[in-house]
Amino acid sequence: MSTRIEKRFAALKADGRAALVTFTMAGDPDTATSLEVIKALPKAGADMIEIGMPFTDPMADGPAIQAAGVRALAAGQTLAKTIQMVRDFRKGDDDTPIVLMGYYNPIYIYGVDKFLVDAKSAGVDGLIVVDLPPEEDDELCIPALKSGLNFIRLATPTTDDKRLPAVLNNTSGFVYYVSITGITGSAAPEPAKVSAAVGRIKRHTKLPVAVGFGVRDAASARAIAEGADGVVVGSALVEVVRKSLDKDGKAQGQTAKAVAALVSELAEGVRSAKRAMATP
């Protein structure tokens, strides 16, 4: 049985365009505002939603997402609350794929078996756990696949052809290509290099390849969408959240609208890539 992720990518492939995948940190700046943001994303044009599980030591994340995690933890966000947010989101949206993204420690503390049962029943479709390599598949990847969740792996510019098969083994849903060497939000990707890298990965797998790290605006989203199956945007959206807060870091009621406005621009960029490819 296909997951929401697999169905969405299949539908978008039939439509001839890439997916817009949006990242938001659960509980930033508070649980209620965060849920409001997540609910606003599909209407604004997001095809898929990654929800960050806040963690104290996010080694792959740049300053913007690190700060979002700090704000969320300070506001009392927990993994249990994050799963409940997905459950609340599903009350009004049973179609948009949801991916939880983060690190293994919170899941380990929560309990792998309990986490998988709770995440699946809440309506989570996939997991990205950046600090679990293929050599540790028995920890979470294999159990997740058995429970019906996609396990999405990262490939990077330094993942060579010798390493790539190990990365792709047991990966499902899509492959997340990290377009730069470094942390999130630290540099802008070069579309030509990204397109070549996506082509190389596709020689090893039939899975869709979504590209993230460094996409900030409609122009960069369009450029990446021309050579990938999906465009992931995170730091730019998290920065919109930060800028919407008052001097005490509290939401003022405009956060969801501000994030949705940027997502609408990004969605137009991604969709314009389809139109560009369709033009003789």
C-alpha positions in Angstrom: 0.0 0.0 0.0 1.4 3.4 -1.0 2.1 6.1 1.5 0.9 9.6 1.2 4.5 10.6 0.2 4.6 8.1 -2.6 1.1 9.0 -3.9 2.0 12.7 -3.8 5.2 12.3 -5.8 3.4 10.1 -8.3 0.7 12.7 -8.8 3.2 15.5 -9.2 5.2 13.4 -11.7 2.0 12.9 -13.7 1.5 16.7 -13.6 5.0 17.3 -14.8 6.3 19.3 -11.9 8.5 19.2 -8.8 7.2 19.1 -5.2 7.5 22.0 -2.8 8.5 20.6 0.6 8.4 23.1 3.5 10.1 22.7 6.8 8.9 24.2 10.1 10.1 23.6 13.6 7.5 22.1 15.9 6.6 24.4 18.8 8.3 27.5 17.4 7.6 30.0 18.9 4.9 28.1 20.8 2.7 25.0 20.1 -0.5 26.9 19.1 1.3 29.3 16.7 3.3 26.4 15.2 0.2 24.4 14.5 -1.4 27.4 12.9 1.6 27.7 10.6 1.5 24.0 9.7 -2.2 24.2 8.9 -1.6 27.2 6.6 1.1 25.5 4.5 -1.0 23.4 2.1 -3.3 26.2 1.1 -0.2 28.4 0.5 1.2 25.8 -1.9 3.2 23.3 0.1 3.0 19.8 -1.4 4.6 18.2 1.6 5.5 19.2 5.1 8.6 18.4 7.1 8.2 19.1 10.9 11.3 19.5 12.9 11.6 17.7 16.2 13.4 20.2 18.4 16.7 18.9 19.9 19.3 20.5 22.1 22.3 19.5 19.8 21.2 19.8 16.2 24.6 19.2 14.5 23.4 19.5 10.9 21.4 22.7 11.4 22.6 26.2 10.9 21.9 29.2 13.2 18.3 29.9 12.0 17.0 26.3 12.6 19.1 26.0 15.8 17.5 29.1 17.2 14.1 27.8 16.2 14.8 24.7 18.2 15.9 26.7 21.2 12.7 28.8 21.0 10.6 25.7 20.8 12.3 23.9 23.7 12.1 27.1 25.8 8.3 27.2 25.2 8.0 23.6 26.4 7.8 21.6 23.2 8.2 17.9 23.5 8.2 15.0 21.1 4.8 14.0 22.5 3.4 17.5 21.8 4.9 17.3 18.3 3.1 14.0 17.6 -0.1 15.5 19.0 0.3 18.5 16.6 0.3 16.0 13.7 -2.8 14.4 15.1 -4.5 17.8 15.3 -3.4 18.7 11.8 -4.9 15.5 10.4 -8.4 16.5 11.7 -8.6 18.9 8.8 -6.1 17.5 6.3 -5.9 13.8 5.5 -3.9 14.2 2.2 -0.8 16.3 2.7 2.2 14.1 3.5 4.0 14.8 6.8 7.6 13.9 7.6 9.2 14.3 11.0 12.8 15.4 10.7 15.4 15.5 13.4 17.8 13.4 15.5 17.7 10.0 17.1 18.1 11.0 20.8 14.6 12.2 21.4 13.1 9.2 19.7 15.4 6.8 21.7 14.3 8.5 25.0 10.7 8.3 23.9 11.1 4.6 23.1 11.3 3.4 19.5 8.4 1.1 19.6 6.1 3.6 21.3 7.2 6.3 19.0 6.5 4.4 15.8 3.0 3.4 17.0 2.2 6.9 18.1 3.6 8.6 15.0 1.8 6.2 12.6 -1.5 6.5 14.4 -1.2 10.3 14.5 -0.8 10.4 10.7 3.0 10.7 10.2 4.1 9.4 6.8 7.9 9.4 7.0 11.0 10.1 9.0 14.3 11.8 8.4 16.8 11.1 11.2 20.0 12.7 10.2 22.4 11.1 12.7 21.5 7.5 12.0 23.8 6.1 9.2 22.9 2.9 7.2 25.1 0.9 9.5 22.5 1.5 12.3 19.4 0.5 10.3 18.3 -2.0 12.9 17.9 0.9 15.4 15.0 2.7 13.7 15.0 2.4 9.9 14.0 -1.3 9.6 11.3 -1.0 12.4 10.0 2.2 10.8 9.6 0.5 7.4 7.9 -2.5 9.0 5.4 -0.1 10.6 4.5 1.5 7.3 6.5 4.7 7.5 8.9 5.9 4.8 12.5 6.3 6.0 14.1 9.1 4.0 17.9 9.3 3.8 20.2 12.1 3.1 22.8 12.1 0.2 25.4 14.8 0.0 28.0 16.2 -2.5 30.5 13.9 -0.7 28.4 10.8 -1.1 30.3 9.0 -3.9 29.2 6.1 -6.1 30.9 3.7 -3.7 28.9 4.9 -0.7 25.6 5.7 -2.5 24.2 2.1 -2.6 24.5 1.9 1.2 22.7 5.2 1.6 20.0 4.1 -0.8 19.5 0.7 0.8 16.3 0.7 2.8 15.5 4.3 1.8 12.0 4.9 0.8 9.6 7.7 -0.1 12.3 9.9 -1.6 16.0 10.7 -1.4 16.9 14.1 0.3 19.9 15.5 -1.6 21.8 18.1 0.5 22.9 20.5 -2.1 25.9 22.0 -0.3 28.6 20.8 2.0 27.9 22.4 5.4 24.9 23.2 7.6 21.4 24.4 6.7 21.0 27.9 5.4 24.7 28.5 5.1 25.1 28.9 1.3 23.3 29.0 -2.0 23.3 25.9 -4.2 24.5 26.0 -7.8 21.7 24.7 -10.0 23.9 23.1 -12.6 25.9 21.1 -10.1 22.7 20.1 -8.3 21.1 18.9 -11.5 24.1 16.8 -12.3 24.1 15.3 -8.8 20.4 14.5 -9.0 21.1 12.7 -12.3 23.9 10.7 -10.7 21.7 9.6 -7.8 18.9 8.7 -10.2 21.2 6.3 -12.0 21.2 4.3 -8.8 17.5 4.5 -7.8 14.0 5.0 -9.1 13.1 7.1 -6.0 12.3 10.8 -6.4 15.1 13.1 -5.4 14.3 16.3 -3.4 16.9 19.0 -2.9 17.4 21.1 0.1 19.8 23.4 2.0 20.1 27.0 0.8 16.9 27.5 -1.2 15.6 30.9 -0.1 13.3 32.5 -2.6 11.1 31.9 -5.7 14.1 32.3 -8.1 16.3 29.7 -6.4 13.2 27.4 -6.0 12.5 27.6 -9.7 16.2 26.9 -10.6 16.3 23.8 -8.4 12.9 22.6 -9.5 14.0 22.4 -13.1 16.5 19.6 -12.2 14.9 17.8 -9.2 11.7 16.1 -8.2 11.3 18.3 -5.1 12.6 21.5 -3.5 13.0 21.7 0.2 12.9 25.0 2.0 13.5 25.4 5.7 15.8 28.1 7.0 14.1 30.9 5.0 10.7 30.0 6.5 12.1 29.7 10.0 13.6 33.1 9.6 10.1 34.5 8.7 8.9 33.1 12.0 11.7 34.8 13.9 11.1 38.1 12.3 7.4 38.0 13.1 8.0 37.8 16.8 8.0 40.7 19.2 11.1 41.8 21.2 10.4 39.2 23.8 10.2 36.4 21.2 6.4 36.1 21.4 4.0 35.6 18.5 1.9 38.6 17.6 -0.7 36.8 15.5 0.8 37.4 12.1 3.3 34.5 12.0 1.2 32.1 10.0 0.3 34.7 7.4 3.9 35.8 7.0 5.1 32.2 6.5 2.2 31.5 4.1 3.1 34.5 2.0 6.7 33.3 1.4 5.4 29.8 0.7 3.1 31.2 -1.9 6.0 32.8 -3.6 8.1 29.7 -3.5 5.2 27.6 -4.8 4.9 30.0 -7.8 8.6 29.6 -8.4 8.3 25.8 -8.4 5.3 25.8 -10.6 6.9 28.2 -13.1 9.7 25.7 -13.6 7.1 23.2 -14.9 5.7 25.8 -17.3 9.3 26.6 -18.4 10.0 22.9 -19.1 6.7 22.5 -20.9 7.5 25.4 -23.3 9.2 24.4 -26.6 
